[in-house]
Amino acid sequence: MEWLLKKALDFIEKLIAGPFMEGTGIFTDKVKYWRFKNQVNIITKAKEYLKSKGIETPKKISIKDVTTLLEHASFEEDEIMQDSWAKLLANTMNPNNQFDTSNIFIQILNQLSVNEVYILHFIYSNSFLMSSGDRPYFERAELERNGRTQLATRGLLIDNLLRLRLIEEQPPKLHEEIKKRSDEYIEEEDIYSVIVASDKFRFSLFGVELARQIFE
């Protein structure tokens, strides 16, 4: 474990200005072993992701961003969450990444539970099949099933994703209805329109960008 830690620290210190150990307390005081281990795992995964993309010289990132990211990520033990944080770290260090808004994505990912990330991953895996801009709608029930949580709390997952503006609801549609009559004739005034909610959802444009930062 010690050699793995040393490699992780050596790697991260190359990316920021100033000594990492002296500038932060992430790996020192009051850090429990399991958080310590999670941070090392995430840094190691990020390094491997960069290597798989052929990036040998990551760009430098601010101490604020890297310490905030690792602080939040250190609480995660689920593999999909650690992978998401590791990919966000890797993409933040990717010199080819057009987005320089890692702090925004860090704050958003920190507000997501593992169940909500499962939902986003399901949407991501089933979008962009026809084109890079393909954002199909999915039924609420289908998304809730993929949240892998108890029935009583499934609706809260969708509500939080809407609150964070990661998904958007399909606009309601006008539907024509006909009043029931005692005879077989239908008059013009018997036809009226009602607004019907769809209860379907898809990625918002912001959700697309977050998904690409944590899943690609």
N, C-alpha and C positions, 0 to 999 in steps of 0.2 A: 504493500500500500504506500510506503514512504517514497519509493522510486516513482510511482505513478503520480503522487502529489507533486514531487519535485519537477517532473516533466510538465505537469499542468501549470505550475507556477511560472516556470521558465517561459512557457509559451505565452501566457497572459501578460507577463511583464514586458514582453517585446512589443506589445500592442498599445501601451499607454505611456504617457510621459511621467517619469518619476518612479521610484521604487514602489511596487505594489504592496509589499508587506508593511512598509512604514506609512503609506498613505491611507490605508483602510484597516478596519478591524475585522474584515470578513473572515479571514482564516485564523484569527487569533482569539482574543478574549470572548468568552461567553458563547462560543460556537460549539454545539454538541457534535458528537462524532457522526451521527447520521446526516446532518446537514453538510458537514465537512465532506463526507463521502459523496453526497449528491452533487455538490459543486464540482468535485473532481470528475465525476462521471459526465456531467454536462459539458465541461471544458474539453474533455477527451473526445466526446462525440462531435462537438463543433469542429475540432481539429480534423477529424476523419471526414466530415462532410466537405470541408474546404479542400481536402486532399482529393476527394472523389470528383470534385469539379475542376481539378487541375490548378488550383490556386495555391501557389507556393509563398507568395508575399501578401499576407492580409493587410488591409489598411488599418491605421491606428484609430482607436476610438477613445472617447473621453473616459476619465476615471468615473465620472458620474454615471454614465450609461452602463459601463461594465459592472460596477459595484451594485447598482440598482438591479440590473438583470440577474446577477448571481445571488443577490440577497433574496429576491422573490423566488427564483428557481430552486433555491436550496430546500424549500419546504415541500417540493414535489417528489413523490416516490413512484407514482404510476408511470409506466414506460412511455405512454403516449404524451404525457405532460413533459417528461424529461426530453423526449425527442423534439417536442415543439419548442422548448426553451433553447435547446442546443442548436436547432436550425435557425431560430431567430438570432442567436449569437453569431452563428456562422454567416448569415446573410448581412448582419450588421458590419462584419469585417470584410465582406466581399467587395472588392474595389469596383466590380462590375454592376453592383446594385445601384439602381437609379434613385432609390429612396434614402434620404438622410434624415429619417424621422423615427429612428429606432426607439426613442423615449416614449413616443405615442403608442407604438405597438407593445412595448414593455408594460405600460400601464393598463392597456386593454387586456392583454393575456393574463395579467395578474388578477383581473376581475372575473376570469372564467373558471368554472369548475371542470373537472375531468369529463363530466357528463355532457357539458356544453361543447367541449372540444370534440367529443365523439360525434355530436350532431354536425359540427362544422366540417369534420373530416368526411362524414357521409355525403354532405352536400358537395364538397370539393371533389370527391371521387366520382360523383355522378354528374358533374358539370363540365363544360368546355369539351364535350365529346364531339360536337359538330364544328365548333370553331373556338378560338381563344376568347370570344365574347359571349359564348353560349351560357346563359344563366337560366336554366329551367326552374319552374315552380314545383314544389313538393307539398304533398298533403301534410297537415299538422300531425295527424296520427302517425304517419310514416317517420317524421322527424322525431317525434316523442319516443317511438319504439327504439330508435337508434341512440337515444340518450342513456339507455341502460340504467334506468333508475326506477324507483317505485312509482306506481300509477298516480298516487296522490300529489307528487311533486313534479310531474312531467310538464305541466303547463307553465310552471315557473321558469323552466329552462328556456322556453320560447320567449317568454316575457323579458328575460334578461338579455337575450340576443337582440331583441327588438330595441330594448333600452340603450344598448351599446351601438345600435345602428349597424350591426353586422349582417342582419337579414332585413328584408322588407316584405310586406304583405302585398299580395296581388290586389290591385284596385277592385272595388266592388263593381258589379255590372247591373245594368237596368234589365229587368225581365218583365215582359208583358203578361198580365193576368186578365182573366175574363170573369166578370161577375156571374154568379149562378142565377139563372132565371127559371121561372116556372114554365116558360114556353121555350120553343126551340129557336126563337129569333134572337139575334145578337145585334144590338145597336152600337153605334160608335162610342157612346158614352159608357157602354159596359166594359170597354177595354181600358185598362189603366196600367201604369208602370210601377214597379216596386224595385227597391235597391236590394240586391242580394250579395251578402259578403261571401268571399271565396274560401277563406280559411286555408289558403295556400301561401307558401313562402319561398323566397329564393335569396341568394346572396345580394347584398347591396354592393355598390362599387367599392366602398370602404372595406366591406367584408372580404371581397375578392383579394384586395391588396394584403390584408392581414393573413389570409389563408396562404397566399404565395410566400409570405415571409416565414410562416411556421410549418408549412408542409412540403415545400420544395427545397 
